[in-house]
Amino acid sequence: MCAKTKAKPKDQTPSGGEKVVAVNRKAFHDFFVEEDMEAGIQLTGTEIKSIRDGRVNLRDAYARVQGGEVWLHGMHISPYEHSGAYFQHDPLRPRKLLLHRKQIDYLQKQTEAAGYTLVPLRLVLRRGRAKLDLGLARGKRDYDKRQALAERDAKRQIQQALRRRD
């Protein structure tokens, strides 16, 4: 008997059709991420092509609720190399995030009242569509950052000691 195999679509990876394009490691260093949610991004044609090439930077990006919509500021998407000068996009333009109305209302209430900020955590291609994992986060103080570094070093030393013992 032969087992039938399905052909995978072009953009999908073996792990369920998800390809991580960019991760914002600085967000986990500077913030306590308390909640995260998935949001779509409104993009132009040359932007999605650059994202598929992995030419994205999330380091200084943040999101803001303005006028009942969520906008992503500071995400740098490099211009697509193979397009003409007429079709180029602005690399740092604000991009609209696509969320449900209840999610937008919740995020607005949290950012205004509770002092949270919206930070992009990672950019992923899921089933060929660009999705942004958006985190609801609270800022860390300097002593929190030092404590997190000390905990990470202690865990690393414990793991090394266990490996040496085995």
MDAnalysis code that builds the backbone (N, CA, C; Angstrom):
import MDAnalysis as mda
import numpy as np

u = mda.Universe.empty(498, n_residues=166, atom_resindex=np.repeat(np.arange(166), 3), trajectory=True)
u.add_TopologyAttr("name", ["N", "CA", "C"] * 166)
u.add_TopologyAttr("resid", np.arange(1, 167))
u.add_TopologyAttr("resname", ["MET", "CYS", "ALA", "LYS", "THR", "LYS", "ALA", "LYS", "PRO", "LYS", "ASP", "GLN", "THR", "PRO", "SER", "GLY", "GLY", "GLU", "LYS", "VAL", "VAL", "ALA", "VAL", "ASN", "ARG", "LYS", "ALA", "PHE", "HIS", "ASP", "PHE", "PHE", "VAL", "GLU", "GLU", "ASP", "MET", "GLU", "ALA", "GLY", "ILE", "GLN", "LEU", "THR", "GLY", "THR", "GLU", "ILE", "LYS", "SER", "ILE", "ARG", "ASP", "GLY", "ARG", "VAL", "ASN", "LEU", "ARG", "ASP", "ALA", "TYR", "ALA", "ARG", "VAL", "GLN", "GLY", "GLY", "GLU", "VAL", "TRP", "LEU", "HIS", "GLY", "MET", "HIS", "ILE", "SER", "PRO", "TYR", "GLU", "HIS", "SER", "GLY", "ALA", "TYR", "PHE", "GLN", "HIS", "ASP", "PRO", "LEU", "ARG", "PRO", "ARG", "LYS", "LEU", "LEU", "LEU", "HIS", "ARG", "LYS", "GLN", "ILE", "ASP", "TYR", "LEU", "GLN", "LYS", "GLN", "THR", "GLU", "ALA", "ALA", "GLY", "TYR", "THR", "LEU", "VAL", "PRO", "LEU", "ARG", "LEU", "VAL", "LEU", "ARG", "ARG", "GLY", "ARG", "ALA", "LYS", "LEU", "ASP", "LEU", "GLY", "LEU", "ALA", "ARG", "GLY", "LYS", "ARG", "ASP", "TYR", "ASP", "LYS", "ARG", "GLN", "ALA", "LEU", "ALA", "GLU", "ARG", "ASP", "ALA", "LYS", "ARG", "GLN", "ILE", "GLN", "GLN", "ALA", "LEU", "ARG", "ARG", "ARG", "ASP"])
u.atoms.positions = np.array([
    [0.830, -1.186, 0.000],
    [0.000, 0.000, 0.000],
    [0.872, 1.245, 0.000],
    [0.459, 2.240, -0.729],
    [1.169, 3.511, -0.805],
    [0.408, 4.569, -0.022],
    [1.128, 5.336, 0.702],
    [0.518, 6.450, 1.420],
    [0.591, 7.690, 0.543],
    [-0.522, 8.386, 0.455],
    [-0.547, 9.610, -0.338],
    [0.065, 10.744, 0.469],
    [0.862, 11.533, -0.191],
    [1.457, 12.688, 0.472],
    [0.886, 13.956, -0.120],
    [0.687, 14.926, 0.737],
    [0.174, 16.217, 0.278],
    [1.348, 17.124, -0.045],
    [1.228, 17.876, -1.098],
    [2.252, 18.862, -1.442],
    [2.099, 20.067, -0.531],
    [3.214, 20.575, -0.035],
    [3.173, 21.745, 0.830],
    [3.136, 23.012, 0.000],
    [2.343, 24.005, 0.411],
    [2.385, 25.292, -0.280],
    [3.771, 25.914, -0.182],
    [4.044, 26.851, -1.042],
    [5.371, 27.438, -1.201],
    [5.921, 28.073, 0.073],
    [5.108, 28.851, 0.804],
    [5.606, 29.611, 1.947],
    [5.575, 28.830, 3.249],
    [5.063, 27.610, 3.244],
    [4.914, 26.903, 4.495],
    [6.155, 26.105, 4.843],
    [6.399, 26.022, 6.121],
    [7.496, 25.220, 6.628],
    [6.923, 23.933, 7.193],
    [7.729, 22.941, 7.480],
    [7.206, 21.686, 7.992],
    [6.494, 21.795, 9.330],
    [6.762, 22.833, 10.105],
    [6.166, 22.955, 11.435],
    [4.820, 23.667, 11.387],
    [3.887, 23.170, 10.613],
    [2.531, 23.693, 10.635],
    [2.301, 24.943, 9.822],
    [3.143, 25.254, 8.864],
    [2.908, 26.391, 8.002],
    [3.266, 27.721, 8.616],
    [4.243, 27.745, 9.488],
    [4.616, 28.987, 10.141],
    [6.103, 29.249, 9.933],
    [6.430, 30.455, 9.486],
    [7.826, 30.844, 9.283],
    [8.069, 32.132, 10.055],
    [8.962, 32.078, 11.027],
    [9.285, 33.263, 11.821],
    [10.215, 34.138, 11.000],
    [9.791, 35.366, 10.730],
    [10.566, 36.284, 9.906],
    [11.463, 37.161, 10.781],
    [10.915, 37.712, 11.863],
    [11.688, 38.598, 12.732],
    [11.205, 38.448, 14.171],
    [12.143, 38.536, 15.102],
    [11.826, 38.474, 16.530],
    [12.386, 39.725, 17.197],
    [11.603, 40.320, 18.065],
    [12.018, 41.514, 18.795],
    [12.565, 41.079, 20.163],
    [13.853, 40.710, 20.202],
    [14.452, 40.247, 21.456],
    [14.568, 41.374, 22.474],
    [14.686, 42.576, 21.995],
    [14.804, 43.722, 22.889],
    [13.523, 43.921, 23.714],
    [12.379, 43.523, 23.151],
    [11.110, 43.668, 23.862],
    [11.099, 42.834, 25.139],
    [11.657, 41.621, 25.084],
    [11.668, 40.768, 26.268],
    [12.689, 41.253, 27.292],
    [13.680, 42.010, 26.846],
    [14.676, 42.564, 27.761],
    [14.149, 43.820, 28.452],
    [13.399, 44.642, 27.732],
    [12.948, 45.930, 28.262],
    [11.562, 45.908, 28.897],
    [10.784, 44.841, 28.686],
    [9.397, 44.822, 29.154],
    [9.037, 43.491, 29.800],
    [8.067, 43.539, 30.713],
    [7.393, 42.341, 31.207],
    [6.195, 42.140, 30.284],
    [6.206, 41.127, 29.451],
    [5.101, 40.872, 28.533],
    [4.055, 40.060, 29.284],
    [2.886, 40.648, 29.491],
    [1.855, 40.001, 30.288],
    [0.833, 39.264, 29.424],
    [0.608, 39.747, 28.227],
    [-0.359, 39.130, 27.333],
    [0.121, 39.310, 25.908],
    [-0.250, 38.382, 25.039],
    [0.060, 38.594, 23.631],
    [-1.108, 38.143, 22.773],
    [-1.205, 38.734, 21.599],
    [-2.284, 38.399, 20.666],
    [-1.773, 38.547, 19.245],
    [-2.460, 37.893, 18.343],
    [-2.083, 37.909, 16.931],
    [-2.865, 39.000, 16.212],
    [-2.161, 39.734, 15.353],
    [-2.801, 40.792, 14.567],
    [-2.324, 40.687, 13.127],
    [-3.205, 40.975, 12.204],
    [-2.815, 41.069, 10.808],
    [-2.249, 42.455, 10.538],
    [-1.560, 42.596, 9.410],
    [-0.976, 43.886, 9.055],
    [-1.450, 44.271, 7.665],
    [-1.825, 45.529, 7.492],
    [-2.210, 46.020, 6.181],
    [-0.939, 46.464, 5.458],
    [-0.587, 45.759, 4.375],
    [0.672, 45.988, 3.668],
    [0.438, 46.254, 2.191],
    [1.465, 46.808, 1.549],
    [1.441, 46.951, 0.092],
    [2.174, 45.758, -0.518],
    [2.150, 45.656, -1.834],
    [2.756, 44.516, -2.520],
    [4.250, 44.411, -2.332],
    [4.960, 45.527, -2.399],
    [6.414, 45.467, -2.248],
    [6.802, 45.196, -0.801],
    [5.953, 45.576, 0.158],
    [6.266, 45.319, 1.564],
    [6.214, 43.826, 1.871],
    [5.197, 43.137, 1.390],
    [5.093, 41.703, 1.679],
    [6.225, 40.938, 0.993],
    [6.668, 41.421, -0.153],
    [7.798, 40.764, -0.822],
    [9.073, 40.934, -0.013],
    [9.292, 42.105, 0.559],
    [10.461, 42.320, 1.405],
    [10.376, 41.496, 2.682],
    [9.173, 41.359, 3.235],
    [8.991, 40.543, 4.435],
    [9.323, 39.092, 4.137],
    [8.879, 38.595, 3.005],
    [9.194, 37.206, 2.644],
    [10.692, 37.002, 2.460],
    [11.416, 38.064, 2.078],
    [12.876, 37.991, 1.976],
    [13.549, 38.143, 3.337],
    [12.771, 38.480, 4.379],
    [13.320, 38.618, 5.722],
    [13.973, 39.955, 5.990],
    [13.609, 40.979, 5.245],
    [14.240, 42.296, 5.384],
    [13.380, 43.214, 6.258],
    [13.234, 42.808, 7.545],
    [12.373, 43.522, 8.490],
    [13.139, 43.745, 9.792],
    [12.873, 44.881, 10.440],
    [13.467, 45.165, 11.740],
    [12.369, 45.650, 12.683],
    [12.196, 44.957, 13.814],
    [11.171, 45.303, 14.804],
    [11.734, 46.013, 16.031],
    [13.022, 46.282, 16.054],
    [13.681, 46.708, 17.282],
    [13.053, 47.958, 17.915],
    [12.833, 49.012, 17.179],
    [12.315, 50.257, 17.753],
    [10.810, 50.439, 17.528],
    [10.127, 49.377, 17.186],
    [8.710, 49.480, 16.843],
    [7.833, 49.475, 18.096],
    [6.684, 50.121, 17.975],
    [5.666, 50.116, 19.017],
    [4.318, 50.313, 18.345],
    [3.257, 49.970, 19.052],
    [1.903, 50.134, 18.516],
    [1.146, 51.124, 19.390],
    [0.162, 51.765, 18.786],
    [-0.622, 52.774, 19.485],
    [-2.057, 52.717, 18.982],
    [-3.013, 52.883, 19.894],
    [-4.425, 52.943, 19.520],
    [-4.758, 54.397, 19.243],
    [-5.185, 54.671, 17.993],
    [-5.517, 56.039, 17.593],
    [-6.826, 56.021, 16.811],
    [-7.811, 56.733, 17.298],
    [-9.070, 56.854, 16.572],
    [-9.791, 55.536, 16.368],
    [-9.732, 54.650, 17.336],
    [-10.417, 53.371, 17.216],
    [-9.697, 52.360, 16.331],
    [-8.456, 52.641, 15.954],
    [-7.652, 51.723, 15.149],
    [-6.293, 51.569, 15.820],
    [-5.635, 50.448, 15.552],
    [-4.303, 50.209, 16.109],
    [-3.294, 50.400, 14.990],
    [-2.294, 51.256, 15.241],
    [-1.260, 51.564, 14.256],
    [0.096, 51.138, 14.781],
    [0.894, 50.572, 13.907],
    [2.247, 50.148, 14.232],
    [3.221, 51.196, 13.709],
    [4.045, 51.741, 14.608],
    [5.014, 52.773, 14.253],
    [6.425, 52.229, 14.432],
    [7.331, 52.652, 13.572],
    [8.742, 52.348, 13.756],
    [9.222, 51.011, 13.230],
    [8.351, 50.210, 12.622],
    [8.812, 48.952, 12.034],
    [9.446, 49.264, 10.680],
    [10.687, 48.840, 10.502],
    [11.407, 49.132, 9.266],
    [11.314, 47.941, 8.328],
    [10.711, 48.161, 7.157],
    [10.676, 47.154, 6.088],
    [11.473, 47.737, 4.932],
    [12.577, 47.103, 4.612],
    [13.453, 47.613, 3.551],
    [12.742, 47.612, 2.213],
    [13.045, 48.568, 1.347],
    [12.437, 48.582, 0.013],
    [12.802, 47.321, -0.767],
    [11.862, 46.862, -1.567],
    [12.075, 45.651, -2.360],
    [13.038, 45.963, -3.502],
    [14.068, 45.140, -3.628],
    [15.140, 45.411, -4.591],
    [14.703, 45.333, -6.044],
    [13.789, 44.423, -6.358],
    [13.474, 44.116, -7.757],
    [12.288, 44.893, -8.320],
    [11.917, 45.988, -7.668],
    [10.822, 46.791, -8.210],
    [11.376, 48.134, -8.670],
    [10.633, 48.789, -9.512],
    [11.070, 50.085, -10.018],
    [10.941, 51.170, -8.969],
    [11.423, 52.335, -9.283],
    [11.406, 53.447, -8.340],
    [9.984, 53.927, -8.046],
    [9.072, 53.747, -8.989],
    [7.708, 54.234, -8.822],
    [6.951, 53.438, -7.761],
    [7.217, 52.150, -7.641],
    [6.437, 51.283, -6.762],
    [7.047, 51.113, -5.375],
    [8.086, 51.867, -5.045],
    [8.727, 51.711, -3.744],
    [7.840, 52.252, -2.622],
    [7.972, 51.665, -1.443],
    [7.220, 52.114, -0.265],
    [8.160, 52.837, 0.702],
    [7.564, 53.606, 1.601],
    [8.325, 54.277, 2.650],
    [8.656, 53.234, 3.721],
    [9.932, 53.009, 4.040],
    [10.297, 51.936, 4.964],
    [9.747, 52.091, 6.381],
    [9.534, 53.311, 6.847],
    [9.109, 53.537, 8.226],
    [7.677, 54.048, 8.356],
    [6.873, 53.911, 7.326],
    [5.512, 54.442, 7.402],
    [4.685, 53.703, 8.466],
    [3.726, 54.383, 9.103],
    [2.849, 53.691, 10.059],
    [1.969, 52.686, 9.327],
    [1.798, 51.506, 9.919],
    [1.012, 50.453, 9.290],
    [-0.161, 50.091, 10.188],
    [-1.311, 49.907, 9.580],
    [-2.519, 49.597, 10.325],
    [-2.529, 48.120, 10.701],
    [-2.847, 47.843, 11.969],
    [-2.973, 46.470, 12.431],
    [-4.431, 46.064, 12.407],
    [-4.688, 44.833, 12.002],
    [-6.043, 44.340, 11.829],
    [-6.428, 43.473, 13.026],
    [-7.336, 44.002, 13.842],
    [-7.814, 43.320, 15.038],
    [-9.331, 43.416, 15.111],
    [-9.937, 42.586, 15.950],
    [-11.376, 42.662, 16.179],
    [-11.690, 43.876, 17.053],
    [-12.899, 44.382, 16.943],
    [-13.309, 45.562, 17.693],
    [-13.153, 45.357, 19.204],
    [-13.530, 44.185, 19.720],
    [-13.399, 43.925, 21.159],
    [-11.944, 43.954, 21.592],
    [-11.056, 43.439, 20.760],
    [-9.628, 43.460, 21.079],
    [-9.106, 44.897, 21.112],
    [-9.526, 45.710, 20.144],
    [-9.087, 47.107, 20.097],
    [-9.572, 47.864, 21.329],
    [-10.844, 47.670, 21.708],
    [-11.388, 48.337, 22.891],
    [-10.640, 47.910, 24.155],
    [-10.331, 46.616, 24.260],
    [-9.598, 46.108, 25.417],
    [-8.200, 46.718, 25.484],
    [-7.512, 46.747, 24.343],
    [-6.158, 47.309, 24.307],
    [-6.161, 48.793, 24.649],
    [-7.161, 49.510, 24.154],
    [-7.256, 50.943, 24.442],
    [-7.468, 51.178, 25.936],
    [-8.333, 50.382, 26.535],
    [-8.594, 50.532, 27.959],
    [-7.337, 50.216, 28.786],
    [-6.611, 49.173, 28.412],
    [-5.411, 48.787, 29.159],
    [-4.288, 49.820, 29.026],
    [-4.101, 50.347, 27.815],
    [-3.000, 51.301, 27.618],
    [-3.294, 52.646, 28.277],
    [-4.562, 53.046, 28.317],
    [-4.901, 54.335, 28.922],
    [-4.934, 54.253, 30.442],
    [-5.591, 53.238, 30.984],
    [-5.818, 53.184, 32.421],
    [-4.693, 52.483, 33.184],
    [-4.255, 51.336, 32.702],
    [-3.345, 50.509, 33.487],
    [-1.872, 50.808, 33.216],
    [-1.563, 51.661, 32.262],
    [-0.173, 52.020, 32.012],
    [0.622, 51.005, 31.222],
    [-0.041, 50.191, 30.442],
    [0.648, 49.222, 29.596],
    [1.045, 49.878, 28.278],
    [1.929, 49.226, 27.561],
    [2.302, 49.655, 26.225],
    [2.175, 48.464, 25.280],
    [2.025, 48.739, 23.996],
    [1.887, 47.680, 22.989],
    [3.208, 47.527, 22.253],
    [3.775, 46.328, 22.322],
    [5.087, 46.064, 21.750],
    [4.985, 44.886, 20.780],
    [5.516, 45.025, 19.558],
    [5.535, 43.874, 18.654],
    [6.581, 42.870, 19.127],
    [6.192, 41.600, 19.224],
    [7.097, 40.572, 19.712],
    [7.785, 39.825, 18.578],
    [7.010, 39.446, 17.555],
    [7.607, 38.760, 16.412],
    [6.699, 38.879, 15.200],
    [7.306, 38.763, 14.038],
    [6.594, 38.816, 12.770],
    [6.687, 37.430, 12.151],
    [5.535, 36.871, 11.766],
    [5.462, 35.492, 11.313],
    [4.677, 35.419, 10.019],
    [5.061, 34.512, 9.143],
    [4.240, 34.190, 7.977],
    [3.460, 32.928, 8.306],
    [2.154, 33.065, 8.435],
    [1.277, 31.925, 8.705],
    [0.378, 31.731, 7.496],
    [0.511, 30.578, 6.881],
    [-0.252, 30.250, 5.673],
    [-0.127, 31.345, 4.616],
    [1.074, 31.897, 4.491],
    [1.346, 32.885, 3.459],
    [0.966, 34.306, 3.811],
    [0.397, 34.524, 4.993],
    [-0.014, 35.866, 5.401],
    [0.869, 36.362, 6.535],
    [1.205, 37.628, 6.507],
    [2.049, 38.213, 7.555],
    [1.202, 38.500, 8.782],
    [1.618, 37.967, 9.909],
    [0.938, 38.179, 11.188],
    [1.947, 38.710, 12.189],
    [1.497, 39.607, 13.037],
    [2.343, 40.200, 14.055],
    [1.838, 39.746, 15.409],
    [2.724, 39.176, 16.228],
    [2.375, 38.842, 17.600],
    [2.630, 40.096, 18.426],
    [1.547, 40.662, 18.945],
    [1.586, 41.939, 19.654],
    [1.477, 41.665, 21.148],
    [2.363, 42.254, 21.937],
    [2.371, 42.023, 23.371],
    [1.881, 43.228, 24.147],
    [1.090, 42.953, 25.163],
    [0.660, 43.972, 26.107],
    [1.670, 43.921, 27.246],
    [2.477, 44.968, 27.391],
    [3.651, 44.881, 28.256],
    [3.753, 46.063, 29.202],
    [4.471, 45.817, 30.293],
    [4.776, 46.847, 31.284],
    [6.291, 46.996, 31.317],
    [6.780, 48.225, 31.368],
    [8.215, 48.494, 31.305],
    [8.984, 47.971, 32.506],
    [10.206, 47.517, 32.254],
    [11.095, 47.062, 33.325],
    [11.954, 48.225, 33.802],
    [12.292, 48.208, 35.065],
    [13.245, 49.146, 35.627],
    [14.645, 48.542, 35.481],
    [15.660, 49.327, 35.737],
    [17.038, 48.841, 35.612],
    [17.320, 47.676, 36.561],
    [16.802, 47.755, 37.780],
    [17.073, 46.674, 38.726],
    [16.355, 45.395, 38.308],
    [15.210, 45.502, 37.627],
    [14.528, 44.316, 37.101],
    [15.371, 43.654, 36.024],
    [15.987, 44.466, 35.170],
    [16.833, 43.922, 34.103],
    [18.042, 43.206, 34.680],
    [18.658, 43.795, 35.707],
    [19.816, 43.154, 36.345],
    [19.413, 41.839, 36.994],
    [18.247, 41.824, 37.622],
    [17.770, 40.601, 38.271],
    [17.500, 39.512, 37.233],
    [16.920, 39.875, 36.093],
    [16.659, 38.895, 35.032],
    [17.967, 38.332, 34.480],
    [18.977, 39.195, 34.322],
    [20.285, 38.720, 33.859],
    [20.912, 37.766, 34.868],
    [20.812, 38.071, 36.160],
    [21.370, 37.205, 37.194],
    [20.676, 35.848, 37.204],
    [19.351, 35.831, 37.053],
    [18.612, 34.566, 37.004],
    [19.024, 33.734, 35.792],
    [19.194, 34.392, 34.656],
    [19.595, 33.684, 33.442],
    [20.995, 33.085, 33.590],
    [21.911, 33.835, 34.190],
    [23.264, 33.321, 34.422],
    [23.249, 32.136, 35.386],
    [22.425, 32.221, 36.435],
    [22.336, 31.115, 37.396],
    [21.803, 29.848, 36.717],
    [20.776, 29.996, 35.881],
    [20.230, 28.842, 35.157],
    [21.278, 28.235, 34.233],
    [22.043, 29.091, 33.563],
    [23.080, 28.608, 32.660],
    [24.146, 27.825, 33.419],
    [24.546, 28.336, 34.589],
    [25.556, 27.645, 35.394],
    [25.041, 26.308, 35.909],
    [23.778, 26.251, 36.283],
    [23.188, 24.988, 36.730],
    [23.180, 23.976, 35.594],
    [22.789, 24.408, 34.408],
    [22.772, 23.503, 33.255],
    [24.171, 22.999, 32.927],
    [25.169, 23.863, 32.998],
    [26.557, 23.454, 32.735],
    [27.033, 22.453, 33.764],
    [26.687, 22.677, 35.035],
    [27.091, 21.763, 36.087],
    [26.442, 20.394, 35.897],
    [25.188, 20.382, 35.496],
    [24.494, 19.105, 35.258],
    [25.110, 18.369, 34.068],
    [25.497, 19.097, 33.045],
    [26.122, 18.457, 31.881],
    [27.483, 17.874, 32.246],
    [28.255, 18.596, 33.056],
    [29.569, 18.102, 33.470],
    [29.444, 16.865, 34.333],
    [28.416, 16.820, 35.147],
    [28.221, 15.691, 36.044],
    [27.848, 14.412, 35.293],
    [27.115, 14.554, 34.196],
    [26.675, 13.387, 33.414],
    [27.724, 12.844, 32.548],
])
